[in-house]
Amino acid sequence: MTKPQFDFNEALEQLQSGKGLTGKDGVLTPLIKQLTEAALKAELDLHLAEDTSANRKNGYIKKTVKSGMGEFELDTPL
């Protein structure tokens, strides 16, 4: 699953044009989403590497997360 990287130059342009930093469509929301998904995937990969039984990983599911930075949707590993 390849995801586009957070574009800092684009984020800076959005901030300069008046777009908000936080919230549902905030400039930082995609970065927080990307970091959270990477952490969840790493945690699951580590767990599966330590588990000696068959691999139970079976794709991703969408979950909505509410944070102080706003609400966003995550692709969480199953």
C-alpha positions as CSV (number, residue, x, y, z in Angstrom):
1,M,0.0,0.0,0.0
2,T,1.9,3.1,-1.3
3,K,0.8,6.4,0.0
4,P,1.9,9.9,-1.1
5,Q,4.3,11.6,1.3
6,F,3.3,14.8,3.1
7,D,4.3,17.8,0.9
8,F,5.8,20.4,3.2
9,N,6.0,23.0,0.4
10,E,2.3,22.5,-0.4
11,A,1.4,22.8,3.3
12,L,3.3,26.0,3.6
13,E,1.5,27.5,0.5
14,Q,-1.8,26.4,2.1
15,L,-0.9,28.1,5.3
16,Q,0.1,31.3,3.5
17,S,-3.2,31.3,1.6
18,G,-5.1,31.2,4.9
19,K,-6.0,27.6,5.3
20,G,-6.3,26.5,8.9
21,L,-3.6,24.4,10.7
22,T,-6.0,22.0,12.4
23,G,-9.4,20.6,11.9
24,K,-11.0,18.2,9.4
25,D,-9.4,20.0,6.4
26,G,-6.4,21.4,8.3
27,V,-2.9,21.5,6.8
28,L,-1.5,19.1,9.4
29,T,-4.3,16.6,9.4
30,P,-2.8,14.5,6.5
31,L,0.6,14.4,8.3
32,I,-1.0,13.2,11.5
33,K,-3.0,10.6,9.6
34,Q,0.1,9.3,7.8
35,L,2.1,9.1,11.1
36,T,-0.7,7.4,13.0
37,E,-1.2,4.8,10.2
38,A,2.6,4.1,10.0
39,A,2.7,3.6,13.8
40,L,-0.3,1.2,13.7
41,K,1.3,-0.8,10.8
42,A,4.7,-1.0,12.6
43,E,3.0,-2.2,15.8
44,L,1.1,-4.9,14.0
45,D,4.2,-6.0,12.0
46,L,6.2,-6.3,15.3
47,H,3.4,-8.3,16.9
48,L,3.2,-10.7,14.0
49,A,7.0,-11.1,13.9
50,E,6.9,-12.2,17.5
51,D,3.9,-14.5,17.0
52,T,4.8,-18.1,16.0
53,S,1.3,-19.0,14.8
54,A,0.0,-18.4,11.3
55,N,-0.2,-14.8,10.0
56,R,-3.6,-13.4,10.7
57,K,-3.1,-10.1,9.0
58,N,-6.0,-9.6,6.5
59,G,-6.0,-6.1,5.0
60,Y,-7.2,-2.8,6.3
61,I,-10.4,-1.2,7.7
62,K,-11.3,2.5,7.9
63,K,-11.9,4.1,11.3
64,T,-12.7,7.6,12.2
65,V,-10.4,9.2,14.8
66,K,-11.3,12.3,16.8
67,S,-8.4,14.3,18.2
68,G,-7.5,17.7,19.4
69,M,-6.3,18.4,15.8
70,G,-9.7,17.5,14.3
71,E,-11.4,14.4,13.0
72,F,-9.8,12.2,10.3
73,E,-10.2,8.7,8.8
74,L,-7.5,6.1,9.3
75,D,-6.7,2.9,7.4
76,T,-6.0,0.5,10.3
77,P,-4.5,-2.9,9.7
78,L,-6.7,-5.9,10.6
